[in-house]
Amino acid sequence: MGPIMSVRKISFIALAAAVASVALARKQDEFEAKIMALPHVHGISFKQDTNVPGSPKIYTITFEQPVDHTNPNGPKFEQRIFLRHQAFDKPVLLGTEGYEARGPYGGELMRILGTPNQLTVEHRYFGTSTPKNLDWKFLTIKNAADDMHEIVTAFHKLYTGKWVASGASKGGQTSLFYKCYYPSDVDVTVAYVAPINLGQEDPRIYRWLDTVGDEATRRKIKDLQIAFLKREDEIIPLLNVKASDYSMGLAKAYEYGVLEFPFALWQYGTKPEGLPSPDAPAADLVKSYNQVNPLYYYSDKGKKFFEPFYYQAFTEIGYYNYDITDFKPFLKANPNPTNMDLCPPGTKETIVYNPNTLAFVYNFLQYKADNVIYVYGETDTWSATQMELIGRTNAVKIMVRGAYHNASIRAASPEQRSQVYDAMDTWLGFRTNRL
């Protein structure tokens, strides 16, 4: 009797597993059908995700958008969206990417919100979300905000919980720009380390670099930069890079990297205490230069990846140049530097900066943008152009002590964290998790 009962038990378990598998497949098919039924959705696929318990799939969705939203019947492109689905009635964490997106990774907000649905949108003109015929004039803040609005409007048909939009750096800018044009689309916006520049080359960057740290540290950095330039012929052969990877010329790219050095050093948290002296062996100077890694941005690969950003920076978003007062005598390959050299080929001569866009954004954020949290790092260079609040909205801004471009809510002081959590609780209508 024992063996017969065992076989029956195994058969029952196998049958139950098969029934469960069929039910799961049917549920999967129903979910995908709901996504495909949304307006402008053209495709959906998924891969397994073993990083998040209870949510084994990451969906990749293609969403059709007009290249120019003022001409909805004109050319289209496919925008890439990543989705990690939990439940239709749970909150949605909307990732507002500023660049290429690699997945729905929500960082600390995923834990603060309690494993919400995650919807991450790749920015137009980055990654696979690029029109076939690349017309740069349609890469505008307004068109990108319109992209977000179309996607959120569609997914609001399925997800009934609260919505939180968030991004970091340029992604943080994306969340703020979206807020300005469509203030009611989401319930809360959390912008990490998001500068709001007020000029094509915002001079506040210079002033910040002239005051960050103490005078001895700033002098040490400047002396090292001068040594980089004076000893250029020693250093470049030791960089272990291919000259063919720098179409602007390796020496010119290297000198750009020297000018960029303090900006990148403070932005990414390199400790200035460990910098070598100007008369240190060339190998030590190379190690310090490579630790900050400014040269990458001027390589053909770096320029190609970031060129849509540079176009946006010099037409609307704003950027910076370099104060070369102390370096001009030593700039041999790059006597007249301008970061417009990083713009897409053929655009440098035709770019016109539109100051009205950021003037509108700055005014809206100061006077009308409620339910926004700004997170900045104390020693992040981009904090030079942080958003300035004047108390006309309920927005919360925290400056995280000791943080750079990695600033987070969890790294803030207890008082700052409480301020953020209390605001989010009020705006969302439920208690968020404390980290």
C-alpha positions as a printed Julia matrix, in Angstrom:
435×3 Matrix{Float64}:
  0.0    0.0     0.0
  2.87   2.36    0.76
  4.34   2.58   -2.76
  0.91   2.98   -4.37
  0.01   5.85   -2.04
  3.39   7.51   -2.74
  2.84   7.4    -6.51
 -0.65   8.86   -6.1
  0.74  11.63   -3.91
  3.44  12.46   -6.45
  0.87  12.48   -9.24
 -1.36  14.84   -7.29
  1.54  17.22   -6.61
  2.53  17.17  -10.29
 -1.07  17.83  -11.31
 -1.37  20.71   -8.83
  1.88  22.19  -10.11
  0.67  21.92  -13.69
 -2.64  23.59  -12.83
 -0.78  26.38  -10.98
  1.56  26.82  -13.93
 -1.36  27.14  -16.34
 -3.08  29.65  -14.02
  0.12  31.68  -13.74
  0.59  31.67  -17.5
 -3.03  32.79  -17.96
 -2.53  35.57  -15.41
  0.66  36.56  -17.22
 -1.16  36.66  -20.55
 -3.94  38.76  -19.04
 -1.44  41.24  -17.58
  0.42  41.6   -20.87
 -2.89  42.02  -22.7
 -3.79  44.91  -20.37
 -0.46  46.6   -21.08
 -0.79  46.06  -24.83
 -4.31  47.54  -24.74
 -2.96  50.88  -23.52
 -2.79  53.62  -26.15
  0.53  53.89  -28.03
  1.99  50.69  -26.57
  3.55  48.72  -29.41
  5.36  45.89  -27.69
  6.15  44.13  -24.42
  8.73  41.56  -23.39
 10.15  40.43  -20.06
 13.17  38.92  -18.37
 13.55  37.27  -15.0
 14.66  39.47  -12.1
 16.12  37.6    -9.16
 17.09  40.76   -7.26
 13.65  41.66   -5.91
 11.7   38.96   -4.02
  8.12  38.54   -5.17
  8.69  40.38   -8.45
 10.53  38.02  -10.77
  9.99  39.87  -14.05
 11.16  43.13  -15.56
  9.07  44.17  -18.52
 10.44  46.17  -21.42
  7.73  48.17  -23.17
  7.9   50.17  -26.37
  5.72  53.26  -26.49
  5.15  55.26  -29.67
  5.78  59.01  -29.39
  5.72  61.88  -31.87
  9.17  63.28  -32.55
  7.48  66.68  -32.27
  4.47  66.8   -29.96
  3.17  69.92  -31.7
  2.85  67.75  -34.8
  1.28  64.51  -33.5
  0.69  63.19  -37.02
  4.32  63.66  -38.01
  7.28  61.27  -37.61
  7.27  58.89  -34.65
  9.85  57.06  -32.55
  9.71  54.18  -30.09
 10.43  55.14  -26.48
 11.68  52.42  -24.13
 10.02  51.89  -20.75
 10.96  49.44  -18.0
  8.29  48.14  -15.63
  8.45  46.07  -12.47
  4.84  45.26  -11.59
  3.66  44.58   -8.04
 -0.08  45.32   -7.89
 -2.41  47.72   -9.67
 -3.44  49.4    -6.42
  0.1   49.93   -5.09
  2.02  53.2    -5.47
  4.02  53.8    -8.65
  7.61  54.99   -8.53
  8.18  56.78  -11.82
 11.85  56.88  -12.8
 12.46  60.0   -14.87
 15.72  59.16  -16.6
 17.86  61.89  -18.07
 19.95  59.49  -20.13
 19.76  55.9   -21.32
 17.8   53.64  -18.98
 19.03  50.21  -17.98
 16.14  49.03  -15.84
 13.62  49.96  -13.14
 16.06  50.49  -10.28
 14.49  52.78   -7.69
 17.16  52.91   -4.99
 16.12  54.03   -1.52
 12.68  55.24   -2.6
 11.73  51.67   -3.42
 12.21  50.81    0.25
 10.69  54.06    1.54
  7.54  53.43   -0.5
  7.36  49.74    0.39
  8.1   47.87   -2.87
  5.94  49.95   -5.21
  5.4   49.37   -8.9
  8.37  50.81  -10.78
  8.06  52.47  -14.17
 11.28  53.88  -15.61
 11.25  55.94  -18.79
 14.3   56.31  -20.99
 14.89  59.91  -22.11
 14.28  60.72  -25.76
 17.37  60.67  -28.0
 19.2   58.29  -25.64
 19.65  54.53  -25.79
 17.1   52.9   -28.07
 14.65  55.83  -27.68
 16.09  57.66  -30.66
 14.3   58.76  -33.85
 15.63  57.2   -37.04
 16.14  60.6   -38.61
 17.98  62.56  -35.94
 16.68  66.12  -36.02
 18.22  67.77  -32.96
 15.81  70.7   -32.81
 13.11  68.42  -31.38
 15.25  67.48  -28.38
 13.59  70.01  -26.07
 12.54  70.09  -22.43
  8.92  70.52  -23.46
  8.93  67.54  -25.84
 10.53  65.38  -23.12
  7.86  66.51  -20.63
  5.19  65.71  -23.2
  6.69  62.22  -23.54
  6.31  61.69  -19.81
  2.77  63.03  -19.83
  1.65  60.66  -22.59
  3.12  57.67  -20.78
  1.75  58.56  -17.36
 -1.7   59.33  -18.8
 -1.77  55.9   -20.4
 -0.61  54.0   -17.3
 -2.98  55.91  -15.03
 -5.67  53.74  -16.65
 -4.18  50.71  -14.85
 -2.43  51.94  -11.72
 -4.73  53.54   -9.16
 -2.27  54.16   -6.31
 -0.21  57.26   -5.59
  2.53  58.31   -8.01
  6.04  59.49   -7.08
  8.34  60.83   -9.82
 12.06  60.76   -9.11
 15.42  60.99  -10.79
 19.01  61.88  -10.0
 21.26  64.47  -11.62
 19.94  64.99  -15.15
 17.15  62.57  -14.27
 16.33  64.85  -11.35
 16.17  67.75  -13.77
 13.79  65.69  -15.91
 11.47  65.17  -12.94
 11.44  68.91  -12.19
 10.87  69.97  -15.79
  8.0   67.48  -16.02
  6.54  68.91  -12.81
  6.58  72.41  -14.28
  4.66  71.5   -17.41
  2.32  68.89  -15.86
  2.08  69.69  -12.14
 -0.9   67.41  -11.45
  0.33  64.23  -13.15
  2.04  62.81  -10.04
  1.51  63.24   -6.31
  5.13  63.77   -5.22
  8.4   64.62   -6.97
 11.78  63.74   -5.42
 14.7   65.3    -7.28
 18.2   64.21   -6.3
 21.25  66.44   -7.0
 19.39  68.29   -9.76
 20.94  71.62  -10.79
 18.8   74.45  -12.12
 21.2   76.47  -14.24
 20.37  80.02  -15.18
 22.64  80.55  -18.17
 24.31  78.75  -21.03
 27.49  78.94  -18.96
 26.34  79.6   -15.4
 28.98  81.68  -13.53
 27.85  80.35  -10.15
 30.0   77.28  -10.89
 33.15  79.45  -10.84
 32.18  81.09   -7.58
 31.48  77.74   -5.94
 34.82  76.27   -7.0
 36.52  79.38   -5.63
 34.97  78.88   -2.18
 34.58  75.12   -1.61
 36.89  73.65    1.0
 39.62  75.79    2.53
 42.11  78.05    0.77
 45.0   75.61    1.2
 43.03  72.8    -0.46
 41.98  75.0    -3.38
 45.58  76.11   -3.84
 46.75  72.5    -3.77
 44.28  71.54   -6.51
 45.23  74.51   -8.7
 48.95  73.85   -8.3
 48.36  70.27   -9.32
 46.43  71.38  -12.41
 49.32  73.64  -13.42
 51.72  70.74  -12.91
 49.51  68.56  -15.13
 49.87  71.17  -17.88
 53.55  71.99  -17.41
 54.46  68.28  -17.35
 52.07  67.3   -20.12
 54.82  65.75  -22.28
 55.77  63.46  -19.38
 52.23  62.49  -18.44
 50.42  61.83  -21.73
 52.62  58.86  -22.73
 51.8   57.24  -19.36
 48.01  57.54  -19.66
 47.65  54.15  -21.39
 45.03  55.35  -23.88
 44.82  55.23  -27.67
 45.24  58.54  -29.46
 42.84  57.22  -32.13
 40.03  57.31  -29.54
 40.23  61.11  -29.4
 39.27  62.71  -32.69
 39.74  66.19  -31.2
 43.35  65.22  -30.5
 44.68  63.51  -27.38
 46.6   66.56  -26.16
 43.54  68.79  -26.49
 41.36  66.22  -24.71
 43.98  65.89  -21.97
 44.02  69.66  -21.39
 40.24  69.69  -21.25
 40.52  66.99  -18.59
 42.91  69.14  -16.59
 40.42  72.04  -16.64
 37.59  69.65  -15.7
 39.63  68.1   -12.88
 38.36  70.15   -9.88
 34.74  70.0   -11.02
 34.84  66.2   -11.31
 36.9   65.83   -8.13
 34.3   67.56   -5.96
 31.31  66.15   -7.84
 32.3   62.52   -7.32
 33.85  62.78   -3.88
 37.56  62.28   -4.51
 39.41  63.18   -1.31
 41.73  66.14   -1.98
 43.89  65.15    0.99
 45.37  62.33   -1.07
 46.43  64.46   -4.03
 50.16  64.38   -4.86
 52.42  67.42   -4.8
 53.21  69.12   -8.12
 56.79  67.78   -8.08
 55.77  64.17   -7.42
 56.84  61.49   -9.92
 54.88  61.6   -13.18
 53.37  58.18  -12.39
 51.79  59.62   -9.24
 50.3   62.51  -11.2
 48.89  60.07  -13.75
 47.31  58.01  -10.98
 45.65  61.1    -9.53
 44.45  62.28  -12.95
 43.0   58.85  -13.75
 41.36  58.56  -10.34
 39.13  61.52  -11.2
 38.89  60.24  -14.81
 38.07  63.53  -16.58
 39.57  62.36  -19.87
 36.68  60.0   -20.65
 34.25  62.84  -21.34
 36.44  64.07  -24.19
 36.96  60.68  -25.84
 34.89  59.81  -28.89
 33.04  57.2   -26.82
 32.26  59.63  -24.01
 31.24  62.39  -26.39
 28.94  60.02  -28.29
 27.17  58.83  -25.14
 26.63  62.3   -23.72
 26.14  64.35  -26.9
 22.32  64.62  -26.56
 22.88  66.03  -23.08
 25.41  68.57  -24.34
 22.99  69.67  -27.03
 20.31  70.2   -24.39
 22.78  71.94  -22.1
 23.79  74.54  -24.66
 20.29  75.11  -26.05
 18.16  75.11  -22.87
 19.41  73.41  -19.71
 22.64  75.35  -19.27
 26.17  74.24  -18.41
 29.52  75.81  -17.59
 32.92  76.63  -19.02
 36.3   77.1   -17.33
 38.09  80.01  -15.77
 41.49  79.76  -17.48
 43.08  82.85  -15.92
 45.82  80.86  -14.16
 46.16  78.22  -16.88
 46.26  80.18  -20.12
 50.09  80.32  -20.37
 50.23  76.51  -20.25
 47.41  75.58  -22.65
 49.26  74.5   -25.78
 46.74  72.34  -27.64
 43.59  74.0   -26.31
 44.13  77.77  -25.96
 40.44  78.71  -26.29
 38.42  75.98  -24.55
 34.66  75.77  -24.83
 32.53  72.82  -23.85
 30.51  73.43  -26.97
 33.19  71.24  -28.55
 31.24  68.35  -26.99
 28.0   69.08  -28.85
 26.86  66.77  -31.67
 28.82  67.13  -34.92
 27.53  69.95  -37.09
 25.54  71.67  -34.32
 28.16  73.85  -32.63
 27.92  76.63  -35.19
 24.13  76.72  -35.25
 23.24  76.32  -31.57
 21.22  79.16  -30.07
 20.53  79.23  -26.34
 16.92  79.84  -25.31
 16.96  81.54  -21.87
 13.16  81.55  -21.61
 12.85  77.85  -20.82
 14.82  77.82  -17.58
 13.4   81.23  -16.64
  9.95  79.62  -16.77
 11.16  76.55  -14.85
 12.87  78.59  -12.13
  9.82  80.8   -11.64
  7.42  77.86  -11.55
  9.52  75.92   -9.05
  9.76  78.95   -6.78
  6.11  79.98   -6.85
  3.9   77.05   -7.89
  5.59  73.64   -7.57
  4.15  71.99   -4.46
  4.93  68.51   -3.15
  8.57  68.55   -4.27
 11.58  67.29   -2.33
 15.06  68.47   -3.33
 18.11  66.51   -2.15
 21.59  67.99   -2.59
 25.12  67.12   -1.5
 27.21  69.58    0.47
 30.38  69.07   -1.58
 28.8   68.3    -4.95
 29.88  70.84   -7.57
 26.38  70.81   -9.03
 25.08  72.17   -5.73
 26.47  75.47   -7.0
 23.3   75.82   -9.06
 20.88  74.18   -6.65
 17.27  75.29   -6.7
 16.73  78.32   -4.48
 13.41  78.32   -2.59
 11.75  81.42   -1.17
  9.0   79.8     0.9
  6.17  80.25   -1.57
  5.51  76.5    -1.91
  5.44  73.57    0.5
  8.6   72.11   -1.07
 11.31  70.63    1.15
 15.02  70.99    0.4
 17.79  69.22    2.29
 21.54  69.69    1.93
 23.2   66.45    3.03
 26.35  67.17    4.99
 29.49  65.48    3.67
 27.68  64.12    0.61
 28.6   64.8    -2.99
 26.77  63.64   -6.14
 25.68  60.56   -4.18
 23.45  62.5    -1.77
 20.53  60.51   -0.37
 17.75  60.78    2.16
 19.14  57.94    4.27
 22.49  59.8     4.59
 20.8   62.98    5.84
 20.59  64.04    9.48
 17.76  62.64   11.63
 16.05  66.03   11.54
 16.26  66.21    7.75
 14.99  62.67    7.35
 12.01  63.4     9.59
 11.25  66.5     7.55
 11.23  64.47    4.34
  9.23  61.54    5.74
  6.61  63.78    7.35
  6.12  65.7     4.12
  5.8   62.53    2.06
  3.35  61.02    4.55
  1.16  64.11    4.28
  1.3   64.33    0.5
  0.79  60.61   -0.12
 -1.78  59.91    2.58
  0.05  56.91    4.09
  3.04  56.35    6.35
  6.25  55.77    4.46
  8.98  53.45    5.68
 11.83  54.96    7.69
 15.34  53.96    6.64
